[in-house]
């Protein structure tokens, strides 16, 4: 339920922001937000994701894991913040920036990484209620403030970024701290032995996550480079928002899969993957058909008539949405089993193909070329993930791709 509530709130937020800013400023905002996400990824070094692995799989002491991870991520976030701030100040690629934007980006790096450290405990425990609270409540508050400012015509790029990338993770961090304060004992000391293992594991996870970001956002940067136009970036950004609606709806569910599959092995793991993936593919296909048929109306209702040129991009990218969801889900399987190398293979295929195709197709066809690049790279990444799942885990591709319309199967998955 929290996934759908988050999806609904995200749609309301997107509607407000799109109407307040228009295509050009939405394009600039999208690039700045991606810079913040890249900065946070560099600052985390994959350490927060390792918390789930070391607690659930390796059964290490929670306090040691959390304390050491928190200190390490803060130091890394400081280094990342300096690099990102210098880039925003001296590069004109991102348009005009001011102190509010720079502070918002830096705040996101620190707050989101700290939030993820504590939130990982809820994911490790498969505590859906606490996960939902941390995901939903900050969004409710921020959307409420956005709506208030929009109604009084006070929204601009500065306060939108401040709310979405500074206040949102800060509220999430405060909630995560309050939830976990009686469940862990923070020790401000570093366990060197643990950190050596964590950095080894985290370096692979971080590379995986970095490649995920590249695959999902590099097209925006290449599009801006070739067109020198924030408006095209705005259209493409909103087209991606529409075509990833299904993935967004399952974001909390996918996080839970990581922890769930980490506790399974053998035949039990194989059957769980086939059953859950079959359900996800079925829902994704239905969703893609609906979005493909009503894409123009969806764009008009969500973003307004200024964004109608994004409809043609939606019609292109939507055909790769199922492939993207398949790869995103199976990556959770690989990483839950400690096989980060399989993640790297899938993401390298997706990332490299996306970069090459984006450079070639955007140069030839402009913003539509960006849509085709996203389509083909998503399909390639999905096929690669399926091949690895079949060859390394013995998972049946047909049991994933051929829809199972059993009401009992669907009810069991939803219940779990």
C-alpha positions in Angstrom: 0.0 0.0 0.0 2.8 2.4 0.8 4.3 1.9 -2.6 1.0 3.1 -4.2 0.7 6.0 -1.7 4.3 7.1 -2.6 3.5 6.8 -6.3 0.4 9.0 -5.8 2.2 11.6 -3.8 5.1 11.5 -6.4 2.6 12.2 -9.2 1.0 15.1 -7.3 4.5 16.5 -6.7 5.4 16.1 -10.4 2.2 17.8 -11.4 2.8 20.8 -9.2 6.5 21.2 -10.1 5.9 20.8 -13.9 3.2 23.5 -13.9 5.2 25.9 -11.8 8.5 25.7 -13.7 7.7 24.7 -17.3 9.9 22.5 -19.6 13.1 24.6 -19.5 13.4 24.9 -15.7 12.3 21.3 -15.3 15.2 20.4 -17.5 17.6 22.4 -15.3 16.1 21.0 -12.1 16.5 17.4 -13.4 20.2 17.9 -14.1 20.8 19.5 -10.7 19.0 16.7 -8.9 21.0 14.1 -10.8 24.2 15.8 -9.7 23.0 15.6 -6.1 22.3 11.9 -6.5 25.7 11.3 -8.1 27.3 13.1 -5.2 25.5 11.0 -2.6 26.4 7.8 -4.4 30.1 8.8 -4.4 29.8 9.8 -0.7 28.2 6.5 0.3 30.7 4.2 -1.5 28.0 1.5 -1.3 28.6 1.1 2.5 24.9 1.5 3.5 23.8 -1.3 1.2 26.4 -3.5 2.8 24.6 -3.2 6.1 21.9 -5.5 5.0 24.4 -8.1 3.7 26.6 -8.1 6.8 23.6 -8.2 9.2 21.4 -10.7 7.5 23.9 -12.9 5.7 27.1 -12.6 7.8 25.3 -12.1 11.2 27.7 -9.4 12.4 27.0 -7.2 15.4 24.6 -4.4 14.5 26.2 -1.7 16.6 29.6 -2.3 15.1 28.2 -2.3 11.6 26.1 0.9 12.0 28.7 2.9 14.0 31.6 2.2 11.6 29.5 2.7 8.5 28.1 6.0 9.7 31.5 7.5 10.4 32.9 6.3 7.1 30.0 7.7 5.1 30.2 11.1 6.7 33.9 11.5 5.8 33.2 10.3 2.3 30.2 12.6 2.0 32.4 15.6 3.0 34.9 14.8 0.2 32.1 14.3 -2.3 30.4 17.6 -1.2 33.6 19.6 -1.9 33.9 18.1 -5.4 30.3 18.7 -6.3 30.3 22.3 -4.9 33.3 23.2 -7.0 31.8 21.7 -10.1 28.5 23.7 -9.6 30.4 26.9 -9.0 32.8 26.8 -11.9 30.9 24.9 -14.6 28.2 26.6 -16.6 26.8 23.3 -17.9 24.1 23.3 -15.2 22.9 26.9 -15.8 22.7 29.6 -13.3 23.2 28.4 -9.7 23.2 30.2 -6.4 24.1 29.5 -2.8 20.6 28.0 -2.0 21.0 25.5 -4.8 24.6 24.6 -3.8 23.6 24.1 -0.1 20.6 22.0 -1.1 22.8 19.7 -3.1 25.3 19.4 -0.3 22.6 18.8 2.2 21.2 16.0 0.1 24.5 14.2 0.0 24.9 14.2 3.8 21.3 13.7 4.8 20.4 11.0 2.3 23.5 8.9 3.1 22.9 9.2 6.8 19.2 8.3 6.3 20.1 5.3 4.3 22.4 4.0 7.0 19.7 3.9 9.6 16.9 3.0 7.2 18.9 -0.1 6.1 18.1 -1.7 9.5 14.4 -1.5 8.8 15.0 -3.1 5.4 17.2 -5.8 7.0 14.4 -6.6 9.5 11.8 -6.5 6.7 9.9 -4.0 8.9 7.4 -2.8 6.3 5.6 -0.4 8.6 8.7 1.5 9.6 10.0 1.5 6.0 6.7 2.9 4.8 6.7 5.6 7.5 10.2 6.8 6.5 9.3 6.7 2.8 5.9 8.3 3.0 5.8 10.9 5.8 8.6 13.2 4.4 6.9 13.1 1.0 3.5 14.0 2.5 5.0 17.0 4.3 7.0 18.2 1.3 4.1 17.8 -1.1 1.8 19.8 1.3 4.3 22.7 1.4 4.7 22.6 -2.4 1.0 22.8 -2.9 0.7 25.7 -0.4 3.5 27.6 -2.2 2.0 26.8 -5.6 -1.5 28.1 -4.7 0.1 31.4 -3.6 2.3 31.6 -6.7 5.5 31.4 -4.6 7.2 28.4 -6.2 10.5 28.8 -8.0 13.5 26.6 -8.7 15.3 27.5 -5.5 12.5 26.6 -3.0 11.6 23.5 -5.0 15.1 22.1 -4.9 15.4 23.1 -1.2 12.3 21.2 -0.3 12.9 18.1 -2.5 16.6 17.5 -2.0 17.3 19.2 1.4 14.2 19.0 3.6 12.9 15.7 2.3 16.0 13.6 3.3 16.4 15.6 6.5 12.9 14.6 7.7 13.6 11.0 6.7 16.9 11.0 8.6 15.1 12.4 11.8 12.4 9.7 11.5 15.0 7.0 11.0 16.9 8.1 14.1 13.8 8.3 16.2 12.7 4.8 15.2 16.1 3.2 15.8 17.3 5.1 18.9 16.2 2.4 21.3 17.2 -0.5 19.0 20.9 0.3 18.5 23.7 1.7 20.5 25.8 4.2 18.5 29.5 3.9 19.1 31.6 6.6 17.6 34.6 4.3 16.9 35.7 2.5 13.8 36.1 -1.2 13.5 39.0 -1.4 11.0 38.5 -5.1 10.3 34.9 -4.6 9.5 35.5 -1.6 7.3 38.1 -3.5 5.2 35.4 -6.0 4.4 32.8 -3.3 4.0 34.9 -1.3 1.6 35.7 -4.4 -0.5 32.0 -5.3 -0.7 30.9 -1.6 -1.0 33.3 -0.9 -3.9 31.5 -3.5 -5.9 28.0 -2.4 -4.8 29.0 1.3 -5.4 30.1 0.6 -8.9 26.8 -1.3 -9.5 24.8 1.7 -8.1 26.9 4.1 -10.0 26.2 2.2 -13.2 22.5 2.2 -12.4 22.7 6.0 -12.2 24.6 6.2 -15.4 22.1 4.0 -17.2 19.2 6.1 -15.9 20.6 9.6 -16.3 23.5 9.8 -18.6 21.1 10.4 -21.5 20.0 13.6 -19.9 23.6 14.9 -19.8 24.4 13.8 -23.4 21.1 15.4 -24.6 22.0 18.7 -22.9 25.5 18.5 -24.4 24.4 18.1 -27.9 21.3 20.4 -27.8 22.5 23.0 -25.3 18.9 23.2 -24.5 17.2 22.6 -21.1 13.8 22.4 -22.7 14.6 19.1 -24.5 16.0 17.8 -21.2 12.7 18.7 -19.6 10.7 16.8 -22.2 12.9 13.7 -21.8 12.8 13.9 -18.0 9.1 13.9 -17.9 8.8 11.1 -20.5 11.0 9.0 -18.3 8.8 9.9 -15.3 5.7 8.5 -17.1 7.4 5.3 -18.4 8.8 4.4 -15.0 5.5 4.8 -13.1 5.3 1.0 -12.8 8.9 0.8 -11.4 8.2 3.6 -9.0 5.1 1.8 -7.7 7.2 -1.2 -6.7 10.1 0.7 -5.2 9.4 -0.3 -1.6 8.6 -3.9 -2.7 11.9 -4.2 -4.5 13.8 -3.1 -1.4 12.1 -5.7 0.6 13.0 -8.4 -2.0 16.6 -7.8 -1.4 16.3 -8.7 2.3 13.8 -11.5 1.6 15.9 -13.3 -1.0 19.1 -12.9 1.2 17.5 -15.4 3.7 16.6 -18.0 1.0 18.7 -20.5 -0.9 18.4 -23.5 -3.3 15.0 -24.6 -4.6 13.2 -22.2 -2.2 15.0 -19.2 -3.6 14.5 -20.4 -7.2 10.7 -20.8 -6.7 10.4 -17.5 -4.9 12.2 -15.6 -7.7 10.1 -17.3 -10.5 6.8 -16.6 -8.7 7.5 -13.0 -7.8 9.1 -12.1 -11.1 6.2 -13.6 -13.0 3.8 -11.4 -11.1 6.0 -8.3 -11.7 6.2 -8.9 -15.4 2.4 -9.5 -15.7 1.7 -6.2 -13.9 4.4 -4.4 -15.9 3.0 -5.6 -19.3 -0.5 -4.5 -18.4 0.8 -1.1 -17.2 2.9 -0.6 -20.3 -0.1 -1.3 -22.6 -2.3 1.3 -20.7 0.5 3.9 -20.7 1.1 3.3 -24.4 -2.6 3.7 -25.3 -3.2 6.8 -23.1 0.2 8.4 -23.0 -0.9 11.7 -24.5 -3.7 12.1 -21.9 -1.3 11.1 -19.1 1.2 13.7 -20.1 -1.5 16.4 -20.5 -3.1 15.6 -17.1 0.2 15.3 -15.2 2.3 18.0 -16.7 0.1 20.3 -18.7 0.0 21.2 -22.4 3.5 22.6 -22.4 4.8 19.1 -22.1 2.8 17.5 -24.8 5.9 17.1 -27.1 7.0 14.5 -24.5 4.2 12.2 -25.7 6.2 10.9 -28.7 9.1 10.0 -26.3 6.7 8.1 -24.0 5.5 6.0 -27.0 9.1 5.0 -27.7 10.5 4.4 -24.2 7.5 2.5 -22.8 8.4 -0.6 -24.8 11.6 -1.0 -22.7 9.9 -0.5 -19.3 9.4 -4.2 -18.7 13.0 -5.0 -19.5 14.1 -2.3 -17.1 11.9 -3.7 -14.3 13.2 -7.3 -14.9 16.8 -6.2 -14.6 16.1 -4.0 -11.6 14.4 -6.9 -9.8 17.0 -9.5 -10.7 19.8 -7.2 -9.6 18.3 -7.5 -6.1 18.7 -11.3 -6.4 22.3 -11.1 -7.4 23.3 -8.6 -4.7 21.3 -10.4 -2.0 23.4 -13.5 -2.7 26.7 -11.6 -2.5 27.2 -12.0 -6.3 27.8 -8.3 -7.1 29.9 -9.3 -10.1 26.6 -10.3 -11.9 25.2 -6.9 -11.2 28.3 -5.3 -12.8 27.9 -7.4 -15.9 24.2 -6.4 -16.4 24.9 -2.8 -15.6 27.9 -2.5 -17.8 25.9 -3.9 -20.7 23.1 -1.4 -20.0 25.4 1.6 -19.2 27.8 1.2 -22.1 25.1 0.5 -24.6 23.2 3.5 -23.4 26.2 5.8 -23.7 27.1 4.6 -27.2 23.5 4.7 -28.5 22.8 8.1 -26.9 25.9 9.7 -28.5 25.0 8.2 -31.9 21.2 8.6 -31.9 20.9 12.0 -30.2 23.4 13.4 -32.7 21.3 12.0 -35.6 17.7 12.4 -34.3 17.9 14.8 -31.4 15.5 14.2 -28.4 13.8 11.2 -30.1 17.2 9.6 -30.4 17.5 9.8 -26.6 14.2 7.8 -26.4 15.5 5.0 -28.7 18.7 4.8 -26.7 16.8 4.4 -23.5 14.6 1.8 -25.1 17.3 -0.5 -26.5 19.6 -0.3 -23.4 16.7 -1.3 -21.1 15.9 -4.3 -23.3 19.6 -5.4 -23.4 20.0 -5.1 -19.7 16.9 -7.1 -19.0 17.9 -9.9 -21.4 21.4 -10.0 -19.8 19.9 -10.3 -16.3 17.6 -13.1 -17.5 20.5 -15.0 -19.0 22.5 -14.8 -15.8 19.5 -15.9 -13.7 19.0 -18.9 -15.9 22.6 -20.0 -16.2 23.8 -19.3 -12.6 20.6 -19.9 -10.6 18.7 -22.4 -12.8 15.7 -20.0 -13.0 13.2 -20.7 -15.7 12.9 -17.8 -18.1 9.5 -19.1 -19.3 8.1 -19.2 -15.8 9.1 -15.5 -15.5 7.9 -14.2 -18.9 4.8 -16.3 -19.5 2.0 -14.7 -17.4 0.4 -16.8 -14.7 -3.1 -15.6 -14.3 -3.7 -17.7 -11.2 -5.7 -15.7 -8.7 -4.2 -17.8 -5.8 -0.7 -17.0 -6.9 -1.4 -13.2 -7.2 -3.1 -13.2 -3.7 -0.1 -15.0 -2.1 2.4 -12.6 -3.5 0.4 -9.5 -2.5 -0.2 -11.0 1.0 3.6 -11.6 1.5 
